[in-house]
Amino acid sequence: MMCQILKSLFFIFFLMLVGCSFADTRVFFSPSPRCEKNIVRLIDESREKIDAAVYAINNENIVEALKRADQRGVKIRILTDRLQASNKKSKVRELYEAGINIRVHSKNKIEHNKFSIYDGEIAASGSYNWTEPATKKNSENCVFFIDDRDTVKEYQDRFDYLWQINTKKKSDAWFHKKAND
């Protein structure tokens, strides 16, 4: 009898362990609103923090979602490319002036990454920039890693490294210089 109970408990424990280890990966392609809608949804659902390294930003829906998250008290850190930030359609300055913690890169030739991490639980990556053309015109992809702790940790570690080497001081100097140009 005791042996049967132990076997049953072991089986239940095994099922719980296996059930918790399944990662969910979702892939979307553009032109289509699916990447944008999923990113906006993740921003809107974030409770604690959002970290993103994104080459270009001019998508109004994503920018507005970031502002809403900031107003809810979500800790946001965005690293983007300084050349793309200089583009007249870029929303980087708008985010900076809204008080969102955004930096332009000061290391490497370009900041060409396109990934984000939401509450340390979900990571998104792919060719998809946070831009209108990425949604409406370009052939792009976005991949969402859900319940995949190892992958999310890899992205988080990389973001933390990039954030550290691309300093606030150099980024703020760039923003001030651009404001005076």
Secondary structure, DSSP 8 states (H G I E B T S, - for coil): -HHHHHHHHHHHHHHHHHHHT--EEEEEEESSSHHHHHHHHHHHH-SSEEEEEES-B--HHHHHHHHHHHHTT-EEEEEE-HHHHTSTT--HHHHHHTT-EEEE--SSS----EEEEETTTEEEEES--BSHHHHHTS-EEEEEEES-HHHHHHHHHHHHHHHHHS-HHHHHHHHHHHHH-
